[in-house]
Each structure stands twice: as structure tokens, then as C-alpha cells.
Amino acid sequence: MGLQLGTQEAANEFWRLQEERDPKFMEAIAGLNLNLLMVYHDCPGEMDRQLAITFEDGKFTEIAVSEKQAPSDLRTVPFDHTKYDFRVQAPVNTIIDMCKGKMNMIEALPQVKIEGDFARLMANVQGFMRFMEFLGTLDLEP
């Protein structure tokens, strides 16, 4: 069974990889300084999932998981610019396809909603893309 994005099991795996200082994982998150929300739509069981992630100096310092029956307020709650740098919302399969290199950012744009501090996002875009590419090396499933 693969790793389901937006679940507590995925969050636990990220903590494990960080604790064990997995070299590829540590390289993927090196230098990231972001507070972000990842909202996954169209998850199995008609669920919406959300990960609230804080990276500080290339390390996870917080990963909070939420799951609600879809369509949920995770999709519509106003974005809190004071707490998070940005929020990414997309169907879970779109995120998986991006991570696995089956879809590039340009192809995904119609399905992805991004809100937040675009200057901060652009300053961290290479690190964020490294993290997404690392996720693509894992056995991901919706």
C-alpha cells in the first residue's frame, strides 16, 4: 500500500525521514523557510485533506493534518495571510501527477489554485519543487 498524501501516515513518514536524516529527503527540503497549506480535493472516500506545514531552515517544525467530508470548508475558508505564506489547492491526482513528472506546472495550472505571498513563494520555488520531486520518488497514491 502506498503513501496517501494529506494523511497522518504521510506526515509520520516525513517526520521519520527527517529524524533519520535521510540524505535525499534532507537535500529536498534544504533551505526551505515556509508556512504553507496543501489542500487536496477528490481524495478517496469523497474526502478533502489538508496539510499545514512549517519549514524552518530546511526542517519541518510543524505538520498538522485535517480531513473532512467533501466538499468541505477546507476549500472555502478564507486564506489566513498572517499565518501562512501560501495555500495550494488541487485534486490529489493532479498533485501526484506533478510530483511524478507526468504533468508540469503549466499543464497543472488550470487545476491548481495558489493564494498567498508570491514573492516569498518565488524565493522558495526551487526548494519547494525539490520537495515535490522527492515526493514523486515515493510510492504515492490518492
Secondary structure as a PSIPRED ss2 file (coil, helix, strand):
# PSIPRED VFORMAT (PSIPRED V4.0)

   1 M C   1.000  0.000  0.000
   2 G C   1.000  0.000  0.000
   3 L E   0.000  0.000  1.000
   4 Q E   0.000  0.000  1.000
   5 L C   1.000  0.000  0.000
   6 G C   1.000  0.000  0.000
   7 T C   1.000  0.000  0.000
   8 Q H   0.000  1.000  0.000
   9 E H   0.000  1.000  0.000
  10 A H   0.000  1.000  0.000
  11 A H   0.000  1.000  0.000
  12 N H   0.000  1.000  0.000
  13 E H   0.000  1.000  0.000
  14 F H   0.000  1.000  0.000
  15 W H   0.000  1.000  0.000
  16 R H   0.000  1.000  0.000
  17 L H   0.000  1.000  0.000
  18 Q H   0.000  1.000  0.000
  19 E H   0.000  1.000  0.000
  20 E C   1.000  0.000  0.000
  21 R C   1.000  0.000  0.000
  22 D C   1.000  0.000  0.000
  23 P H   0.000  1.000  0.000
  24 K H   0.000  1.000  0.000
  25 F H   0.000  1.000  0.000
  26 M H   0.000  1.000  0.000
  27 E H   0.000  1.000  0.000
  28 A H   0.000  1.000  0.000
  29 I H   0.000  1.000  0.000
  30 A C   1.000  0.000  0.000
  31 G C   1.000  0.000  0.000
  32 L C   1.000  0.000  0.000
  33 N C   1.000  0.000  0.000
  34 L E   0.000  0.000  1.000
  35 N E   0.000  0.000  1.000
  36 L E   0.000  0.000  1.000
  37 L E   0.000  0.000  1.000
  38 M E   0.000  0.000  1.000
  39 V E   0.000  0.000  1.000
  40 Y E   0.000  0.000  1.000
  41 H E   0.000  0.000  1.000
  42 D E   0.000  0.000  1.000
  43 C E   0.000  0.000  1.000
  44 P C   1.000  0.000  0.000
  45 G C   1.000  0.000  0.000
  46 E C   1.000  0.000  0.000
  47 M E   0.000  0.000  1.000
  48 D E   0.000  0.000  1.000
  49 R E   0.000  0.000  1.000
  50 Q E   0.000  0.000  1.000
  51 L E   0.000  0.000  1.000
  52 A E   0.000  0.000  1.000
  53 I E   0.000  0.000  1.000
  54 T E   0.000  0.000  1.000
  55 F E   0.000  0.000  1.000
  56 E E   0.000  0.000  1.000
  57 D C   1.000  0.000  0.000
  58 G C   1.000  0.000  0.000
  59 K E   0.000  0.000  1.000
  60 F E   0.000  0.000  1.000
  61 T E   0.000  0.000  1.000
  62 E E   0.000  0.000  1.000
  63 I E   0.000  0.000  1.000
  64 A E   0.000  0.000  1.000
  65 V E   0.000  0.000  1.000
  66 S E   0.000  0.000  1.000
  67 E E   0.000  0.000  1.000
  68 K E   0.000  0.000  1.000
  69 Q E   0.000  0.000  1.000
  70 A C   1.000  0.000  0.000
  71 P C   1.000  0.000  0.000
  72 S C   1.000  0.000  0.000
  73 D C   1.000  0.000  0.000
  74 L C   1.000  0.000  0.000
  75 R C   1.000  0.000  0.000
  76 T C   1.000  0.000  0.000
  77 V C   1.000  0.000  0.000
  78 P C   1.000  0.000  0.000
  79 F C   1.000  0.000  0.000
  80 D C   1.000  0.000  0.000
  81 H C   1.000  0.000  0.000
  82 T C   1.000  0.000  0.000
  83 K C   1.000  0.000  0.000
  84 Y C   1.000  0.000  0.000
  85 D C   1.000  0.000  0.000
  86 F E   0.000  0.000  1.000
  87 R E   0.000  0.000  1.000
  88 V E   0.000  0.000  1.000
  89 Q E   0.000  0.000  1.000
  90 A E   0.000  0.000  1.000
  91 P E   0.000  0.000  1.000
  92 V H   0.000  1.000  0.000
  93 N H   0.000  1.000  0.000
  94 T H   0.000  1.000  0.000
  95 I H   0.000  1.000  0.000
  96 I H   0.000  1.000  0.000
  97 D H   0.000  1.000  0.000
  98 M H   0.000  1.000  0.000
  99 C H   0.000  1.000  0.000
 100 K C   1.000  0.000  0.000
 101 G C   1.000  0.000  0.000
 102 K C   1.000  0.000  0.000
 103 M C   1.000  0.000  0.000
 104 N C   1.000  0.000  0.000
 105 M H   0.000  1.000  0.000
 106 I H   0.000  1.000  0.000
 107 E H   0.000  1.000  0.000
 108 A H   0.000  1.000  0.000
 109 L H   0.000  1.000  0.000
 110 P H   0.000  1.000  0.000
 111 Q H   0.000  1.000  0.000
 112 V C   1.000  0.000  0.000
 113 K E   0.000  0.000  1.000
 114 I E   0.000  0.000  1.000
 115 E E   0.000  0.000  1.000
 116 G E   0.000  0.000  1.000
 117 D C   1.000  0.000  0.000
 118 F H   0.000  1.000  0.000
 119 A H   0.000  1.000  0.000
 120 R H   0.000  1.000  0.000
 121 L H   0.000  1.000  0.000
 122 M H   0.000  1.000  0.000
 123 A H   0.000  1.000  0.000
 124 N H   0.000  1.000  0.000
 125 V H   0.000  1.000  0.000
 126 Q H   0.000  1.000  0.000
 127 G H   0.000  1.000  0.000
 128 F H   0.000  1.000  0.000
 129 M H   0.000  1.000  0.000
 130 R H   0.000  1.000  0.000
 131 F H   0.000  1.000  0.000
 132 M H   0.000  1.000  0.000
 133 E H   0.000  1.000  0.000
 134 F H   0.000  1.000  0.000
 135 L H   0.000  1.000  0.000
 136 G C   1.000  0.000  0.000
 137 T C   1.000  0.000  0.000
 138 L C   1.000  0.000  0.000
 139 D C   1.000  0.000  0.000
 140 L E   0.000  0.000  1.000
 141 E E   0.000  0.000  1.000
 142 P C   1.000  0.000  0.000
